[in-house]
Amino acid sequence: MKHYTYTTQGTCAKVIEFDLNDEGKICNLVFHGGCPGNLKAISRLCEGQDASKVQELLSGNTCGMKSTSCADQLSKAISEALVNN
């Protein structure tokens, strides 16, 4: 299992941490900052899910007038992790 830490850009959450297991599944996803209820829900929904599917699903999601969101930043973090995995 590999641990990843991603510093976000343009969102209320400042850091995203998660693990990828040997099967490419997301484990132990935690957002630091942001909207606690929504981000806890995203973390629960992503737990045990295939990282590439989550990345595809969340990519391009925006928040209000922002060009990104915490979910979109997670997508970017996963993409980076998959390249380095």
ABEGO torsion letter per residue (X at the ends): XBBBBBBBBGBABABBBBBBBAAGBBBGBBBBEEBAAAAAAAAAAABGBBAAAAAAAABGBBBEABABBAAAAAAAAAAAAAAAX
